[in-house]
Amino acid sequence: MKPDEISRPEKLLFPDGITKRDLARYYDRVAEVMVPHVDGRPLNLERYPDGIEGRQLFTQQAPKHFPDWIRRATVEKKGGTVDHVVVAKRETLVYLAGQACITLHNWTSRRDRLDRPDRLILDLDPSVDDFASVRLAAKHAGDLFGECGLVPFAMVTGSRGIHVVAPLKRTAEHAEVAKVGKGIAAVMAERYPDQLTTEFRIDNRGDRIYLDAGRVRWGHTAVAPYSVRAKPGGPVATPLAWEELDDDALDPRGWSLETLPQRLDELGGDPWADISEHAKGLAPARKALGIG
């Protein structure tokens, strides 16, 4: 499927003029770098049939009208199963854009080993608009990841925060990885109590950045790398080179579906292209954090 083959390509999805065709062309353009990050992962689809100012559909079960060539991952859940969409090729991304799917949210594991995550994600969620503090917190997280024997990667989310991500060997179950993520968040909050918190209740956070280590739990998802966000201008969740965290001009919404392809051209590809080559086990992290 090609971008011009989707239904109602001129349908307006964003009030600033971005259409379904624009969305489909973006996903077609970035598929080469995006598909390796989402391939095999069950997806939740954030869809806006009437545009981002209309109703949101957060879809887990692949709709019955989706064609057979769209791959699925069957996941057992309470009361039955759910067939999640899985992206394995460019055409799937284009088709989903044609279904007004603006944002993809992916599991941290893949369908061949659903019980073994290959990503640990720490989501830095600010309470106030102070992105310099978020960048600093991400660098602190990277230091602690290193102390734990993990290799950190960073991504601006296209919203307000940063994800700090460590690739993992698929040797631990979700609960074990979640325990390490929770331990990392606890140590960071202890080291920087005035800036960071693990407090779940928003009212108790004050101006502190919330350290969300829950993305790795079974069935939970995180925004997929290179996904467009349902916000004015179509900002994109953008993987970074680690040193970009030192740039005072870095903006969590700094790239959009219009500008991200040019960034890839200028960089010569995906800053996360080799992320899986840095996968580590959790034994050093458990030792560093004192987790049995």
C-alpha positions in Angstrom: 0.0 0.0 0.0 1.2 3.5 -0.9 0.2 6.8 0.7 -2.0 7.9 -2.2 -3.9 4.6 -1.9 -5.5 5.2 1.5 -9.1 6.1 1.8 -10.1 9.8 2.1 -6.4 11.0 1.8 -7.5 14.7 2.1 -9.2 14.1 5.4 -8.0 16.8 7.8 -6.5 15.3 11.0 -4.8 18.4 12.5 -6.3 21.9 12.6 -3.2 23.4 11.1 -3.8 21.6 7.8 -2.1 18.1 8.2 -4.1 15.5 6.3 -4.2 11.7 6.4 -2.1 11.8 3.2 0.5 13.8 5.0 0.5 11.4 7.9 0.8 8.4 5.6 3.6 10.0 3.6 5.5 10.6 6.9 5.2 7.0 8.1 6.1 5.8 4.6 9.2 8.0 4.7 10.4 6.9 8.2 9.5 3.2 7.9 13.1 2.1 7.3 14.2 3.5 10.7 10.9 3.0 12.6 10.0 -0.6 11.7 13.0 -2.2 13.5 12.0 -0.6 16.7 8.4 -1.8 16.6 8.7 -5.1 14.7 7.1 -7.9 16.6 5.7 -5.7 19.4 2.0 -5.8 20.3 0.6 -2.3 19.7 -2.1 -0.1 21.1 -3.3 2.3 18.4 -4.3 5.9 19.2 -6.8 6.8 16.5 -8.7 10.0 15.7 -11.3 9.4 13.0 -12.5 13.0 13.2 -9.1 14.6 13.7 -7.3 15.4 16.9 -10.0 17.8 18.0 -12.5 15.0 17.8 -13.0 11.7 19.7 -10.0 9.5 20.6 -10.1 5.7 20.0 -7.5 3.8 22.0 -7.6 0.5 20.2 -6.0 -2.8 21.5 -8.0 -5.4 19.6 -7.3 -5.3 15.9 -10.6 -4.3 14.2 -12.3 -7.1 12.2 -12.1 -5.1 9.0 -8.3 -4.9 9.0 -6.9 -7.0 6.2 -5.4 -10.5 6.8 -1.9 -9.2 5.7 -1.8 -7.1 8.8 0.0 -9.2 11.4 -1.4 -9.8 14.9 0.0 -10.9 18.2 -2.4 -12.8 20.3 -2.1 -12.0 24.0 -4.0 -13.8 26.8 -5.8 -11.5 29.1 -8.5 -11.9 31.8 -11.6 -13.4 30.2 -10.0 -14.3 26.8 -7.4 -13.0 24.4 -6.6 -9.8 22.5 -5.2 -9.7 19.0 -2.9 -6.7 18.9 -1.7 -5.2 15.6 2.0 -5.9 14.9 3.9 -3.7 12.4 6.4 -5.7 10.4 6.7 -3.7 7.2 6.2 -0.2 5.7 2.8 -1.0 4.2 1.4 -1.6 7.7 2.4 1.9 8.9 0.8 3.4 5.8 -2.4 1.4 6.3 -2.7 2.5 9.9 -2.3 6.1 8.9 -5.2 5.6 6.6 -7.2 4.4 9.6 -6.4 7.7 11.3 -3.9 6.1 13.7 -1.7 9.0 14.6 0.3 7.4 17.5 1.6 3.9 18.1 2.2 2.7 21.6 4.3 -0.5 21.9 5.0 -3.2 24.4 8.6 -3.6 25.7 8.6 -7.2 24.6 8.0 -8.9 21.2 5.5 -11.6 20.3 8.0 -14.4 20.0 8.8 -14.0 23.7 6.1 -11.8 25.2 7.2 -12.6 28.8 10.8 -11.3 28.2 11.1 -7.5 27.8 14.1 -6.2 25.8 13.7 -2.6 26.9 13.8 -0.9 30.3 12.1 2.6 30.1 12.3 5.4 32.6 9.7 8.1 31.7 10.6 11.6 33.0 7.3 13.4 33.3 7.6 17.0 34.3 5.1 18.8 36.5 6.0 22.2 35.2 7.5 23.5 31.9 11.2 23.5 32.8 12.8 21.3 30.1 16.3 22.2 31.2 15.6 20.3 34.5 14.2 17.4 32.5 17.4 17.2 30.4 19.5 17.3 33.6 17.4 14.5 35.1 17.9 12.4 32.0 21.6 12.8 32.3 21.4 11.8 36.0 19.4 8.7 34.9 22.1 7.9 32.3 24.8 8.0 35.0 22.8 5.7 37.2 22.1 3.3 34.3 25.8 3.2 33.8 26.4 2.4 37.4 23.9 -0.5 37.0 25.8 -1.9 34.0 23.2 -0.7 31.5 23.7 1.5 28.4 21.3 4.5 28.3 19.6 5.9 25.2 17.4 9.0 25.2 14.2 10.0 23.3 12.2 13.2 23.5 8.6 12.1 23.6 7.0 14.7 21.3 5.0 15.8 24.4 6.8 17.3 27.5 9.2 14.7 28.7 12.1 12.3 27.9 12.3 8.5 27.9 15.6 7.1 29.1 15.8 3.6 27.6 18.2 0.7 28.2 18.2 -2.3 25.8 18.1 -5.7 27.6 19.0 -9.2 26.9 15.7 -11.2 27.0 16.6 -13.2 30.1 14.2 -11.7 32.7 10.4 -11.5 33.0 8.4 -8.3 33.2 8.2 -8.4 37.0 12.0 -8.7 37.4 12.6 -5.8 35.0 10.0 -3.7 36.7 11.7 -4.2 40.0 14.9 -2.9 38.6 13.2 0.1 37.0 11.5 0.8 40.3 14.8 0.6 42.1 16.5 3.0 39.7 13.6 5.5 40.2 13.9 5.2 44.0 17.6 5.8 44.0 17.2 8.9 41.8 14.5 10.3 43.9 16.6 9.7 47.0 19.6 11.5 45.4 17.7 14.4 44.1 14.6 14.8 46.4 13.9 18.4 45.6 13.9 17.8 41.8 12.6 14.2 41.4 9.8 12.1 42.8 8.2 8.6 42.5 5.0 10.0 44.0 2.1 8.7 41.9 -0.5 11.2 43.1 -0.1 14.4 41.0 -1.2 16.6 43.9 1.8 15.4 46.0 4.5 16.0 43.3 4.7 19.8 43.6 7.1 21.0 40.9 9.1 17.8 40.8 9.7 15.6 37.8 7.8 12.3 38.1 9.9 9.2 37.5 7.6 6.7 35.9 9.2 3.2 35.8 5.9 1.4 35.1 6.1 1.2 31.3 7.8 -2.2 31.5 5.0 -4.0 33.4 3.1 -6.8 31.6 0.6 -5.2 29.1 1.8 -1.7 29.6 3.1 0.4 26.7 5.3 3.4 25.7 5.0 5.7 22.8 6.9 4.1 19.9 10.0 5.8 18.5 9.2 8.0 15.5 5.5 8.1 16.4 3.6 11.3 15.6 1.8 12.7 18.6 -1.8 14.0 18.5 -0.8 17.6 19.2 -0.8 20.8 17.0 1.9 20.6 14.4 2.3 16.9 14.6 5.4 16.6 16.9 7.3 13.3 16.8 8.8 11.1 19.5 12.4 11.4 18.4 15.4 9.2 19.4 18.4 11.3 20.2 22.2 10.9 20.2 23.1 11.0 23.9 25.2 14.1 23.6 22.1 16.0 22.3 21.0 16.2 25.9 23.7 18.9 26.4 22.0 21.2 23.9 20.2 24.0 25.6 18.0 24.4 22.5 16.7 20.9 22.7 12.9 20.9 22.7 10.6 17.9 23.5 8.5 18.8 20.5 11.5 19.9 18.4 10.7 17.8 15.4 7.5 17.2 13.6 6.3 14.9 10.8 7.3 17.7 8.4 10.9 18.1 9.8 11.8 14.7 11.1 12.8 13.2 7.7 15.2 16.1 7.1 16.8 15.3 10.5 17.3 11.7 9.5 18.9 12.9 6.2 21.3 15.3 8.1 22.3 12.6 10.6 22.7 9.9 8.0 20.1 7.7 9.7 18.7 6.6 13.1 20.7 7.5 16.2 19.3 4.3 17.8 20.3 2.1 14.8 22.6 0.0 17.0 20.6 0.0 20.2 20.0 -3.8 20.3 23.8 -4.4 20.1 24.1 -2.8 23.6 21.7 -5.2 25.3 22.7 -6.2 28.8 21.5 -8.5 31.5 20.2 -7.4 34.8 22.6 -9.1 37.3 24.9 -6.0 37.6 21.9 -3.7 38.1 20.4 -6.0 40.8 23.7 -6.0 42.6 24.2 -2.2 42.3 20.7 -1.6 43.6 20.8 -4.2 46.3 17.9 -6.2 44.8 17.8 -9.9 45.6 
